[in-house]
Amino acid sequence: MYEAVAFYLFSVLTIGLFLITVMSKNVLYAMTSLAAGMILISGFFFILGADFLGVVQLIVYVGAIMALYSFAMMFFDATRDIKEKNTNPALVFLLGGLSALVLVLMFAAPIHSEAIQALYPMHEGVGNAQDVGIVLFTKYLVPFELAAVMLLVAMIAGIILAGKKMDQSLTEDMSADDEILIQKDEK
């Protein structure tokens, strides 16, 4: 019962947050909704009894998004487009109350319900993290390695592109400084 309610609630909220991520014109709103959506995805893992994957989802993906969030705040002046106006405090109270209720249900559901069995059979005498490792490094070894290589290539490409943009901005800044010095010399 609790699992079904949590699943449908998380599904609606996750889809809504990812729609906000895709359709938002403001970088900060998009990043905030992306982080919240990733937190709700970890809730799916906790519902299924895969605590290790839920924690990994929280640490890896939400941590990476928060790092991306801080870079977005540094590189873009995203706060200039935000004009907050709280015209309906009842709506804020309702949304805050619903968020608190979702958190209470998330933490109370495992107490009152039985755990759902995972799709893959659990190995005897092995914990959740070890079972994930067994499945990951036997059945899914090749996709796991391909994903690692793709992430490495993306990271190297990001570093190269950032380096080229920094070189361009340095040459533009140097040429602007030279013009200022020439103007000072002429005076």
Sequence and secondary structure as in RCSB ss.txt:
>XXXX:A:sequence
MYEAVAFYLFSVLTIGLFLITVMSKNVLYAMTSLAAGMILISGFFFILGADFLGVVQLIVYVGAIMALYSFAMMF
FDATRDIKEKNTNPALVFLLGGLSALVLVLMFAAPIHSEAIQALYPMHEGVGNAQDVGIVLFTKYLVPFELAAVM
LLVAMIAGIILAGKKMDQSLTEDMSADDEILIQKDEK
>XXXX:A:secstr
 HHHHHHHHHHHHHHHHHHHHHH SSHHHHHHHHHHHHHHHHHHHHHTT HHHHHHIIIIIIHHHHHHHHHHHHH
S GGGG       HHHHHHHHHHHHHHHHHHHHHHHHS     SS   TT  HHHHHHHHHHHTTHHHHHHHHHH
HHHHHHHHHHHHHHHHHHHHHHHHHHHHHHHHHHHH 
